[in-house]
Amino acid sequence: MACRDAHRGAELLDFAQFRDSSTQALVYGYGGRSLPELRAREFGRLAGTVYLDHAGATLFPQSQLASFTQDLTENVYGNPHSQNISSKLTHDTVEQVRYRILAHFHASPEDYSVIFTAGSTAALKLVAEAFPWVSPGRESSGSLFCYLTDSHTSVVGMRTVAKAMNVTSIPVRPEDMWSAEKRGAAARDPNCQLPHLFCYPAQSNFSGTRYPLSWIGEVKSGRMCPVSTPGQWFMLLDAASYVSTSSLDLSVHQADFIPISFYKIFGFPTGLGALLVHNRVAPLLRKSYFGGGTAAAYLAGDDFYIPRQSVAERFEDGTISFLDVIALKHGFDALERLTGGMENVMQHTFTLAQYTYTALSSLRYPNGAPVVRIYSDSDFSSPEVQGPIINFNVLDDNGSVIGYSQVDKMASLYNIQVRTGCFCNTGACQRHLGISDEMVKKHLQAGHVCGDDVDLIDGQPTGSVRISFGYMSTLEDAQAFLRFIIATRLRLSSGQAIPQDTLREAGTPLAESEAQNAVTATMNGCRPSPQEDTCTDSRVWNDLLTAVDAVGLHSPVLEATRTQQTSSEKAAGALDGGLGPHIITNLYLYPIKSCAAFEVTRWPIGNQGLLYDRSWMVVNHNGICLSQKQEPRLCLIQPFIDLQRRIMVIKAKGMEPIEVPLENGEQAPICQSKVCADRVNTYDCGEKISSWLSKFLGRPCHLIKQSSNFQRNAKKHSKVMRTERKKYSP
Ligand SMILES: *Cc1c(COP(=O)(O)O)cnc(C)c1O
């Protein structure tokens, strides 16, 4: 059987066997702590979701929030700049948290200071603005700003600040650093104090490559040189990605500046980061702006400003996010309690990454072609050189890349969350994908911008797919992901991969057709492989089966309800005679956005197109419109419009059909919603349908309908916009 052939090489790697055969002592889990129990207790909200974007943002444990909110409800925290008792409590607690952060990085308060910022990016911007750059002039050749090309956008952006100072920026390729490492000794003039800055990531957020921390000492001591030039090198270690799954020992690797974002370590709070600054450079930093809390003294009417002594007080303009700072304490506590420390997190996440990498890189099509191309600088040999990030593109059996958007959509259908694109790291993206500078510019001209879904241009990928593990990731997460790749690429009824052409046929239908094939393969009587056995209880798998069932052309739901449509079609009125050469025979309405289609052969036109087409939508508890991307089960909800009875009947498997009036009789309150970037007026269709939908989708949600005065308002709005523009244009 052809199907059997497709299985070759597609078996899931047996984890126990993998671990036994490894040359290293691989650690999975956190000793006596049960990982499944930890997941159930702290991350219940993940139920059924395979979250693999921890490098984007990791997830906070429930107990962190619980102890944080308890802290806030039991204590009075005032503004830390006041002098009263609640203010003193805030000040002292914040200072305590600073020590806690330093302790986490094995740094002493004698050596390092913590400046709270809005995140890593704000910390990088602060360094760019405060660094003691020397502009080139008669006596000096000027400072240099050097950065590894595998740096995050937020590092590269520092060069605009440098440029304003006439400071030269020099991008340094990883290859050049690696060879500089081998070359060794560079000339250093101890008398030359000209300050240069070199920035590199401890871990690439693109590939998970870990660059040697030893570079800090090597460059600072002059044994290694990013660029051969006299002067003194200051080192910025971008640790934002690295520290989410590793410990960082600043007592050994004494970088001058270390930016971090806390949501990457424990998921909460967001919008809070820090710049760790070595105290030896703190006095050199310049301040270009002064805000509340930073002044020892200043005059309102004269150019007189004396900054405060401590570097933190000098650079934290305004009131810091003090309640969020207090949340950090609970974050560190929870992380320690759940894992026993960052060393364990590093081992656990590395084991998952090495297992997944080994399995993924061994997947082959029946013709021997690899299923994925992995972009990495290491072979995942140790956590010293590789973090728990795997970056890749999926290939077809001819070796052509399947666009990342397609993979993303397909993964969503399996409830797997990955990250796609170029990950705010164009340098790494270009290097790994072989995209030249000219091509980047050409892609822009072709309409591709960072973060969109233009994934292939002339068959060449513009980005890739990234999966990343966090401290609470499990083997089941890794295996669900691998099963997804196997099911979509290798389990086809024909035993052949879907040709590229079919795959490019945009959007959901394609994903559905592929999913259908995947299921056909398993139902065609293939021997059940071990992975099938293990996945029968997984909601991911079940979701797919139901989703496929629903979108099948001969869906029983659709067949059973044809009679209702006929009566509606009659009500739509006859339009006989005088038909032109082009005749529309079938019409599909989508009365509820993202839900199943309602098929008719005749239908009235309303003032916005087909009457009642996309008039309703399902929104979550915050009023956010749900799409199939977040809620694949929407496609199982089948609306029917009965124009005669002026109702919409909604059906779904396992639910009693429910009726919703086509227009709001009781004048429900109108509110504003955002749909596809447009603001529209809507009203809520009531509690009854809300609880019906909530029951079916297993989460609180509502049905809302566009208010019929929408059109008029939209017109009025755009008219106002036009006159405004006229008024202000020169
Ligand atoms: C995330 C990240 C940043 C930027 O962090 P923000 O929290 O977005 O400011 C910078 N560098 C690296 C390596 C990162 O992973």
The ligand as a MOL file (V3000), in Angstrom:
LIG
                    3D

  0  0  0     0  0            999 V3000
M  V30 BEGIN CTAB
M  V30 COUNTS 15 15 0 0 0
M  V30 BEGIN ATOM
M  V30 1 C 12.8190 40.2670 22.5480 0
M  V30 2 C 14.1660 40.6990 22.2600 0
M  V30 3 C 14.4810 42.0630 22.2280 0
M  V30 4 C 13.4610 43.1550 22.3950 0
M  V30 5 O 12.7610 43.0470 23.5840 0
M  V30 6 P 11.4410 43.9470 23.8410 0
M  V30 7 O 10.8720 43.3150 25.0470 0
M  V30 8 O 10.5920 43.7730 22.6190 0
M  V30 9 O 11.8580 45.3390 24.0250 0
M  V30 10 C 15.7920 42.4100 21.9740 0
M  V30 11 N 16.7160 41.4720 21.7600 0
M  V30 12 C 16.4520 40.1520 21.7810 0
M  V30 13 C 17.5510 39.1580 21.5360 0
M  V30 14 C 15.1670 39.7180 22.0230 0
M  V30 15 O 14.8920 38.4170 22.0270 0
M  V30 END ATOM
M  V30 BEGIN BOND
M  V30 1 1 1 2
M  V30 2 1 2 3
M  V30 3 2 2 14
M  V30 4 1 3 4
M  V30 5 2 3 10
M  V30 6 1 4 5
M  V30 7 1 5 6
M  V30 8 2 6 7
M  V30 9 1 6 8
M  V30 10 1 6 9
M  V30 11 1 10 11
M  V30 12 2 11 12
M  V30 13 1 12 13
M  V30 14 1 12 14
M  V30 15 1 14 15
M  V30 END BOND
M  V30 END CTAB
M  END
